[in-house]
Amino acid sequence: MDERRIHKIFEISVLMKGAHALIECVGGITLYLVSTATINSWVNFLTQEELIQDPGDFVATHLHEFAQTFSVSTKAFYAFYLLSHGLIKLVLVLGLLRGKLWSYPASLAALALFIVYQLYRYSYTHSLGLIVLTIFDVFVIALIWHEYGLVRRHLKKG
């Protein structure tokens, strides 16, 4: 495959990681600002009609149960996790897009740690979303590794 095409795929993948990081930051900030009672009432509002029509609805039932047990400490953990995860990724994405040499090994290490955590979480949740995210992260690691090799070769020549 053409190096320019690989570089373009690298840039698009990193931008996608950046968009995901922004969503995580917004989600984390929102969780900090919204009370557990408000979250509970939103979930009740969103699931109420479905539960009236079908009291055994899988998604609505699980969302409703989750909201009932959603504690302040759980909310704080998710808010911190989303915000810190998002901020770390934003810093790394900005470094990669600007071609900062430190950002390549830092991104490889951070993504590897995220993958380990995602696989750990998968062992409890069996969430298909975690597997999809992990596969995407492995793909991005391969692109970062390739791009890092090109940057290092370019620096040795120059």
PATI-599841 format. One line per 10 residues: number of its first residue (from 0); their letters; for each residue x, y, z of C-alpha. Coordinates in nm, 2 decimals. Example, Ala and Ser with C-alpha at 12.3 -4.5 7.8 and 13.67 -1.06 7.14 Angstrom:
BEGIN
0	as	1.23:-0.45:0.78 | 1.37:-0.11:0.71
END
This chain:
BEGIN
0	mderrihkif	0.00:0.00:0.00 | 0.11:0.35:-0.08 | 0.28:0.54:0.21 | 0.06:0.85:0.15 | -0.25:0.63:0.18 | -0.12:0.47:0.50 | -0.05:0.82:0.64 | -0.40:0.94:0.55 | -0.55:0.63:0.73 | -0.32:0.71:1.03
10	eisvlmkgah	-0.45:1.07:1.04 | -0.81:0.97:1.01 | -0.77:0.71:1.28 | -0.61:0.95:1.51 | -0.88:1.21:1.44 | -1.14:0.94:1.53 | -0.95:0.88:1.85 | -0.96:1.25:1.92 | -1.34:1.27:1.85 | -1.39:0.98:2.09
20	aliecvggit	-1.17:1.15:2.35 | -1.38:1.47:2.32 | -1.70:1.27:2.37 | -1.54:1.11:2.68 | -1.45:1.45:2.82 | -1.80:1.58:2.76 | -1.95:1.27:2.92 | -1.72:1.30:3.22 | -1.80:1.66:3.28 | -2.17:1.60:3.23
30	lylvstatin	-2.16:1.32:3.49 | -1.98:1.55:3.74 | -2.25:1.82:3.69 | -2.56:1.61:3.68 | -2.70:1.46:4.01 | -2.77:1.09:4.05 | -3.14:1.18:4.11 | -3.15:1.36:3.77 | -2.99:1.06:3.60 | -3.24:0.83:3.76
40	swvnfltqee	-3.53:1.05:3.66 | -3.40:1.07:3.30 | -3.37:0.69:3.28 | -3.72:0.65:3.43 | -3.86:0.89:3.17 | -3.69:0.72:2.88 | -3.78:0.36:2.99 | -4.13:0.42:3.14 | -4.33:0.38:2.83 | -4.14:0.08:2.71
50	liqdpgdfva	-4.17:-0.09:3.05 | -4.55:-0.03:3.05 | -4.58:-0.19:2.70 | -4.33:-0.47:2.77 | -4.23:-0.51:3.14 | -3.97:-0.77:3.04 | -3.79:-0.55:2.79 | -3.42:-0.64:2.82 | -3.27:-0.30:2.76 | -3.52:-0.10:2.95
60	thlhefaqtf	-3.52:-0.33:3.25 | -3.14:-0.33:3.27 | -3.12:0.05:3.23 | -3.39:0.09:3.50 | -3.21:-0.14:3.74 | -2.87:0.03:3.67 | -3.02:0.37:3.74 | -3.17:0.25:4.07 | -2.83:0.13:4.20 | -2.63:0.42:4.05
70	svstkafyaf	-2.46:0.57:4.35 | -2.27:0.89:4.40 | -1.94:0.70:4.43 | -2.01:0.51:4.11 | -2.10:0.83:3.93 | -1.78:0.99:4.06 | -1.57:0.70:3.94 | -1.73:0.70:3.59 | -1.69:1.08:3.57 | -1.32:1.07:3.67
80	yllshglikl	-1.26:0.77:3.44 | -1.42:0.93:3.13 | -1.26:1.27:3.19 | -0.91:1.14:3.27 | -0.92:0.89:2.98 | -1.04:1.16:2.74 | -0.78:1.42:2.85 | -0.50:1.17:2.82 | -0.61:1.07:2.47 | -0.66:1.44:2.37
90	vlvlgllrgk	-0.30:1.52:2.47 | -0.17:1.22:2.28 | -0.38:1.29:1.97 | -0.26:1.65:1.96 | 0.10:1.53:1.99 | 0.06:1.28:1.71 | -0.11:1.52:1.48 | 0.17:1.78:1.54 | 0.43:1.51:1.48 | 0.58:1.54:1.83
100	lwsypaslaa	0.83:1.26:1.88 | 0.74:1.19:2.24 | 0.38:1.13:2.15 | 0.45:0.81:1.95 | 0.59:0.59:2.23 | 0.36:0.76:2.48 | 0.06:0.67:2.26 | 0.17:0.32:2.21 | 0.21:0.27:2.59 | -0.12:0.44:2.67
110	lalfivyqly	-0.32:0.24:2.41 | -0.16:-0.08:2.53 | -0.27:0.00:2.89 | -0.62:0.08:2.77 | -0.63:-0.25:2.58 | -0.53:-0.44:2.89 | -0.80:-0.26:3.09 | -1.06:-0.32:2.82 | -0.98:-0.69:2.81 | -1.00:-0.70:3.19
120	rysythslgl	-1.34:-0.53:3.18 | -1.45:-0.77:2.90 | -1.38:-1.06:3.13 | -1.66:-0.93:3.35 | -1.90:-0.77:3.11 | -1.86:-0.97:2.78 | -1.94:-0.65:2.60 | -1.91:-0.66:2.22 | -1.84:-0.29:2.23 | -1.52:-0.35:2.43
130	ivltifdvfv	-1.40:-0.60:2.17 | -1.47:-0.36:1.88 | -1.29:-0.08:2.07 | -0.99:-0.31:2.14 | -0.97:-0.42:1.78 | -0.97:-0.05:1.67 | -0.70:0.03:1.93 | -0.48:-0.26:1.80 | -0.53:-0.12:1.44 | -0.43:0.23:1.56
140	ialiwheygl	-0.13:0.09:1.75 | -0.01:-0.07:1.42 | -0.05:0.26:1.24 | 0.13:0.46:1.51 | 0.41:0.21:1.51 | 0.44:0.24:1.13 | 0.43:0.62:1.14 | 0.69:0.63:1.43 | 0.93:0.41:1.22 | 0.89:0.66:0.93
150	vrrhlkkg	0.95:0.96:1.15 | 1.26:0.80:1.31 | 1.40:0.71:0.97 | 1.34:1.06:0.85 | 1.52:1.21:1.15 | 1.82:0.98:1.09 | 1.85:1.10:0.73 | 1.80:1.46:0.82
END
